[in-house]
Each structure stands twice: as C-alpha cells, then as structure tokens.
Amino acid sequence: MPWCEPCAKYFAPSALTTSGDCPSCGSHALVTGNTNKVTAKNLDLKALAASGGQGAEKIPWHFKLLVVLLVIYLGWRIVSLFL
C-alpha cells in the first residue's frame, strides 16, 4: 500500500497521481509491505499440493462446538418427530 509520510495516510494505488505522488500534498508516496503479487504466472499449484497443507490454519474450537451442537439439535428434532 502506498504511504504518504507528511499526510500520515495510506492510499489506494489508483488514488495516486500518474507519477506516484500523493494527491493531497504532492510528495512521493512510498510503497510499503510485500509488493510481490500472486499471479497466474508465478503460482505453482504442484508445489502447493505437495506441501501437504503445511501452513494451513486449524479449524477453530468454537466452529467444532457449533457443529456438535447442531448435530445434537437436529438429532433431537428427529427424535421428537416420533414422540
């Protein structure tokens, strides 16, 4: 994201002038962060599949709890049909 130090603001790349300057004060906006974008040319799907899901996030405990409670509730609704 482009950052203007004098204005202390982040800008969308499309909000900057054609030369990359801040639209408010006119100083050059610095590009911060990771500028490497994932595109179809540099994405290696075989390497991602071979990693075996390393780096993937675990399922949160509260989602598991929600699924268990949903199963219990639906089970009770099925039982209550026959009572």
C-alpha positions in Angstrom: 0.0 0.0 0.0 1.3 3.4 -0.9 2.1 5.5 2.2 2.4 9.3 2.4 4.6 10.3 5.3 3.7 14.0 5.5 -0.1 13.2 5.4 0.3 10.0 7.5 -2.2 8.2 5.3 -2.4 5.1 3.2 -3.7 5.5 -0.3 -5.1 3.1 -2.9 -2.8 2.8 -5.8 -5.4 4.3 -8.1 -5.8 7.3 -5.9 -2.2 8.5 -6.5 -1.2 10.7 -9.4 0.3 9.1 -12.5 3.8 9.7 -11.2 3.0 8.1 -7.9 2.7 11.3 -5.9 0.2 12.0 -3.0 -2.9 13.8 -4.3 -3.1 15.9 -1.1 0.4 17.2 -0.6 2.2 16.2 -3.8 5.1 14.4 -2.1 6.2 10.9 -3.4 4.2 8.1 -1.7 6.3 5.2 -0.6 5.2 1.7 -1.3 5.3 -0.4 1.8 4.8 -4.1 2.5 5.1 -7.1 0.3 4.9 -5.9 -3.4 5.1 -9.5 -4.7 1.7 -10.2 -6.1 0.4 -13.7 -6.8 -0.4 -14.1 -10.4 -1.1 -17.0 -12.7 2.5 -16.9 -14.0 4.2 -17.2 -10.6 1.7 -19.5 -8.8 2.9 -23.1 -8.6 0.0 -25.4 -7.8 2.1 -28.5 -7.8 4.3 -27.1 -5.1 1.2 -26.1 -3.1 -0.3 -29.6 -3.4 3.0 -31.2 -2.5 3.3 -29.2 0.7 0.5 -31.3 2.3 -1.3 -28.4 3.8 1.6 -27.1 5.8 0.9 -23.6 6.9 -2.9 -24.2 6.8 -4.8 -22.9 9.7 -6.5 -25.3 12.1 -10.3 -25.3 12.5 -11.3 -23.1 15.4 -12.6 -24.8 18.5 -15.8 -22.8 18.5 -16.7 -23.9 15.0 -16.3 -27.5 16.1 -18.5 -26.8 19.1 -21.1 -25.3 16.8 -21.1 -28.3 14.6 -21.5 -30.7 17.6 -24.4 -28.6 18.9 -26.1 -28.5 15.5 -25.9 -32.3 15.3 -27.4 -32.7 18.8 -30.1 -30.3 18.0 -31.0 -31.9 14.7 -30.9 -35.4 16.3 -33.3 -34.2 19.0 -35.7 -32.8 16.3 -35.7 -36.2 14.6 -36.4 -38.0 17.9 -39.2 -35.5 18.7 -41.0 -36.4 15.5 -41.6 -39.9 16.8 -42.5 -39.0 20.4 
